[in-house]
Amino acid sequence: MPPVIATPHHYLISIHRCCMFFVAVCMTEVPPLFVIEFLHRVVDTFEDYFSECTESIIKEHYVVVYELLDEMLDNGFPLATESNILKELIKPPNILRTIANTVTGKSNVSATLPSGQLSNVPWRRTGVKYTNNEAYFDVVEEVDAIIDKAGSTVFAEIQGYIDCCIKLSGMPDLTLSFMNPRLFDDVSFHPCVRFKRWESERFLSFIPPDGNFRLMSYHIGSQNIVAIPIYVRHNISFREAGGGRLDITVGPKQTIGRTVESVIIEIPMPKAVLNCSLISNQGKYSFDPVSKVLIWDVGRIDTAKLPSLRGTINLQSGAPAVESNPAINVQFIISQLAVSGLKVNRLDMYGEKYKPFKGVKYITKAGRFQIRM
Amino acid sequence: MASNGSYNNDRPSSGGEPPEYSADPASGSFFHSDYKKHEDLKQMLDSNKDSLKLEAMKRIIGMVAKGRDASDLFPAVVKNVVSKNIEVKKLVYVYLVRYAEEQQDLALLSISTFQRALKDPNQLIRASALRVLSSIRVPMIVPIVMLAIKDSASDMSPYVRKTAAHAIPKLYSLDQEQKEELVHVIEKLLSDKTTLVVGSAVMAFEEVCPERIDLIHKNYRKLCNLLVDVDEWGQVIIINMLTRYARTQFTDPNADDVGEESQNKPFYDDEDDDDADEGDSEEQKKEEKTKKTYTLDHDHRLLLRNTKPLLQSRNASVVMGVAQLYHHLAPRSEVMVVAKALIRLLRSHREVQSVVLNCIASISTLRKGMFEPFLKSFFVRTSDPTHIKLLKLEILTNLATETSISVILREFQTYISSHDKEFVAAAIQAIGRCASNIKEVTDSCLNGLVSLLSNRDEAVVAESVVVIKKLLQTQPNEHKDIIIHMAKLVDFITVPQARASILWLLGEYSDRVPKIAPDVLRKMAKTFISEEDIVKLQILNLAVKLYLTNPKQTRLLCQYVFSLARYDQNYDIRDRARFLRQFIFPSAGVENSKLTKHAKKIFLATKPAPVLESKFKDREQFQLGSLSHYINARANGYHDLPAFPDAPSDSSVRDVELIVPVQETRVKKQHTVKKRSFYSESEQSSPVDEDSDEESSEEGTSEDEDSSSEEDDSSREDSESQSSDSDVRESGEEKETKANAKQKKTELKKAGKEDNNEVSEESDSGETMDDSSEEEKSDSSESSSADKKKPAAKEGPTKTVSDDSTKSVTKPKSNLDLLLELDDVPPTITPVLTPSLGGFLTPLSTHGMPITSVSIQLASPSFIPMKTTELLNKISGRGLHILSRFTRSPHLFSPAMVSIELTFTNLSSEELMDIRISQKNLPSGMSMHDFAMISVLPINATVPGTIGVDFNDSTQPVSFNITVGGHHNQVTIRAPVGELIRAVTMPEPLFITEQSKLRGMNEHNAVLNLVSSCIDQKTICQRVFEAANVASIPSTDSKSLRFAGQTLSSKSLVLVTIKILENDQANISVNCEKMVIGSMLLNEIKSYLRN
């Protein structure tokens, strides 16, 4: 479904998220990305407020939705989209507050002006206070790869994020430096990051928003060799008598001694496949005969006994022969490892007196990781 | 929870008929209950309790949400506009905005409340009142709104001013007559200096009076400078507006490159001679650059420079905005910078991906080179949706060049076996396009397509037929066998499009297959009735053509076909048959008409081959990233991007005689001050990456120079423009005094501010200040001045404008970074490990290494140096004497290590105990393997030891401590570049192809006068072997000597060619992907040959 549909008088720009379509109607020329980005921001806000975004949740909280949209848009132009500001204007619903409100007669809507909106740090509210001052950084790296039939890497790159959870009192001014900042091919920042200082000194200097946010995302392109932490040995054929055969073995590769966890193998089978009867020595597999997707939840890879899945595939009799092999989508998680080798050097705080607690966590995941069979 | 309950209560009634007041008497009961129900809502709204009102309002909003009519409640609701409860009020506003247009008279009741609120001391209330007031679409209140907007536009609070800017387009859409007055307000708001306001002001400008470009002149520089700090949505609007503005004001930066090429030539002629060995392309670049610096207006440059950081925005539409700005405005050589950012967006949501790919497809038709380095990012995944797949395919095809085509074709091949039929068809078409665009691969593509003809999937075959038909047309030479093959396919293929293509081909080239064509016509005549229309038309066509060339055999067939066609059901076919008939079977009486005479010429004329080109070619007419561009049609309200004017407008119109320069200096001062106090510590502690410093110093390659000088240029210009600006604006002295005064003030202010930040808990001054600006607007003189200054002062840290100081300090470093980045990104896919993984994991041979390496074999060194160097002399070693020698044999521990033989001799008068390596000080990326510990070294004894060092392809020294009986001696080993290489052999053709891949920056050349002592080839070989561990490659050319090696760590090839010229000169060229190694090796060889 293309994101823009042109009708004679209106243009419908839609996004698809959380199994729902969010549609914006435009009458005149507007950059489509402007609208798409805004719609995504709306969904982000919903997720932020209601912790998940489903049809029933939106129906349940229609009043808050109305109030939010009213603040986020003015006559079709985005107004306040920063979650810190919105949360000051409209308190996110939770059960405790709802009960308290019914008892005391208070409301979810704040009567005071969001102070952030007027300051030059619009993303941070003022007067933040915590008893435990903490700053956590999660370095998440996703490996995108295409591996060809023979097991060689056609294309591999890393998409990384630094997600923060910052609970610091006052107006802290943070700098975060890396051991190897030249690793980044391309970066994008939360508006709070002072870009000039990054350009000149290669560290991140910022006054953080309060709470959870994505500080930066980066991209390490295909020009660098990316370590592929997993391999899949596969053998599939559809041309044998009595259906096809499938044989898959998964093993770790280039993991610097870390275990590969939560491995899930997903194979969208051709239409002609009726069912699969397979035996795995680890984990469980399931085949959905409607969507024709074979999912094998492998779990943790134990190097002593490599997980494997083998057996037969039942094909629809009389269906045309299957010409092409499907592709395997792989998911995995390796904790305590940033596959690019990125290391946070240090975090310094200025502008406040107290000593915060700091923590950095590294995780490597599969992004769009695909193996051609 | 409460809301949930109300929602459910509401539901039963929705089961009934939607109209609340049905006229149908039969539904009287409904009428009654509904009436009653609303009555109860009304009662709730009239009650004194806020909670009841809130409950009622929530239910009403629920009705609105479901699209049910709640307009009859208007009077009850509108009363509550005065409610004290903010949430009730907000919901009333929502309701009011929704229904005011339908209930105009009643809506007027609320107006006075808003008028009162507009005078409220709380800016939030003022702003929201204006927002709702302007959203009520009642023509009666236009004058009131106009007045409110005018007042609010000069409000003290920037938030209210922002709201005023938002209100302008609303009023304009309600009443176009007000335009003139609104333009005045817009003008005023445009001159606002707060980042909060300008975004909205420009939005209002774009909505109401985009044609009034003159309003922008005065604000242009300010907008450029503030841009970084404006909110994301404002940035998009401003960037788009500035793109249009720049197109009307500045001249085309690329116009000269094309137009004045010939004119400029003599100018650079002498330069050409000077650096004759530099590639043509580099000169071209240089030329462009020199010109560019001449042509680019300062303001134009300012815009480009200030938008560039926004490429790093998290907001995709901002990045896209900058990308289109660069695409439409930047000199050709600078557009490259946006490529990376656009590639990054591809990782975003699917919708974003679609729009971005669309734009890339369009750019790639014009600027092929821009995305070539990112070719692999466009490889298709099976999980992509079809429209994304097609776009990627389009881009891959656009990007294909002679060098990349093999990779692309291999990808295409895998795509053909996809499940997605539409995608497969597109992939086959893409192969066809590549084949016709790149002559080198036409034949192999054609062969590939022909082999697809025997594919089992009919859709694949059909598509291949259509594509082959097009290709054969562009390739008029003999392809008889292909045509025969295709003729046979007629029996199997049922897809009409393909059948028609085959028939057309046979007709067109019937002279090449004179026997087969009539036979096919015979078969087709048999099946004529059951064919599709498009096939029937081609059968007629074939019949005519065959009749003209070979009437004897086909006359009867032809007549048969035409008589069938005459009675066909489709009038198109009847028409065509009647028309064609006149050529071959003229009706009686006109036998010798001109038509029949020239029939041959008409039908068998050589036809121009179809040009296979991107369907994105024509999208260039639309502004990149616009809605019109995406849908490839003119959207409502789309304005064409104006063409560049021939002559630039007078830049003085943009000069401002305001206090702008003062403000700038103030900000600058503050920045440095702040820096010193806050960050000095961090600056010291921040690690500077020096692991490859020497690389950069060695780098003499022209491209790097280019980029660095470009940087210089821009910064020079920066300062130029600054100075010229200030020159124009004010006479020097006056400015200085003013600036000084201001400066003092801000410093004072700042000091206060710092206090706030640091000791906010002790003194509450910070908080009180904030409070005062929020609420106590009443004592206006105090707070207004504070309010005005605060934003400006606070901008300091985030401000990116005009901080020359930081720039000049750090410039060398950023240049260096640039150099290094270039080095880190080799153009081919040889393995460069990410640094941290370097030591542990050697990449598996399946990836990274080119397949060709199979025929590259390691060779034993041709020369083993016996020369030793003293590593540790006996005095500093307290009797221990160590000599080192490079053995050129592979180290056992790791092939990436250089093996160094150490000879330990005890020259002291007592036994030496426990000799070992204690502490290593290795630069990052290097590793080292120790020698076996020597426990006892008797007097005058000599013991050998071997260490292995992985120098990571750099000549940086490693230093380590050798401990002798508890005493540390620091030693340093530096490997000459020739020792970082290992000899390999390969066949000569492979050598030549590898060499051709390493052209340009990877090639280093020098011409050398050979000294008399080494003139014959044997000595030269010997010298080269001494200089570096390379192997000689047998050469067919007696004048050239070829040597090959590969670097130890990264295994990149090092190819040396020495060509002996006349008069005792030799041309040495070194090709190596590691540019530093290449250039150093060249120098090394030169020095060896000179002695």
Interface residues (C-beta under 8 A of the other chain):
Chain A: M1 P2 P3 V4 A6 H9 Y11 S14 I15 H16 R17 C26 M27 T28 E29 V30 P31 P32 L33 F34 I36 E37 F38 H40 K59 E60 H61 Y62 V63 Y66 E67 D70 D74 N75 F77 P78 L79 T81 I95 T98 I99 T102 G105 S107 N108 V109 S110 A111 T112 L113 S115 Q117 L118 S119 N120 V121 P122 T126 G127 D144 I146 D148 A150 G151 S152 T153 V154 F155 E157 Q159 G170 M171 D173 T175 S177 M179 N180 P181 R182 L183 D185 D186 V187 S188 F189 H190 P191 R194 F195 K196 R197 E199 S200 E201 R202 F203 S205 I207 R214 S217 H219 I220 G221 S222 Q223 N224 I225 V226 A227 I228 K253 Q254 I256 P268 P270 K271 A321 E323 S324 N325 P326 A327 N329 S340 G341 K343 N345 R346 D348 Y350 G351 E352 K353 G367 R368 Q370 R372
Chain B: M1 A2 S3 N4 Y7 D50 S51 L54 K58 I61 G62 V64 A65 N85 I86 E87 V88 K90 L91 Y93 V94 N122 Q123 L124 R131 S134 S135 S157 P158 Y159 T163 H166 P169 K170 T195 L196 S200 M203 V228 D229 D231 E232 W233 V236 N240 P309 Q312 S313 R314 N315 A316 S317 V319 M320 G321 K340 A341 I343 R344 R347 H349 R350 E351 V352 S354 V355 V356 P373 F374 K376 S377 F379 R381 T382 S383 P385 H387 E411 T414 S417 S418 H419 R456 D457 G625 S626 L627 S628 Y630 I631 A633 A635 N636 G637 Y638 H639 F678 Y679 E681 S682 E683 S685 S686 P687 D689 N757 E758 V759 S760 E761 E767 D770 S773 E774 P791 K794 E795 P797 T798 T800 D803 T806 K807 V809 T810 K813 S814 D817 L820 E821 D824 V825 P826 P831 V832 L833 T834 P835 S836 L837 F840 L841 P843 L844 T846 H847 G848
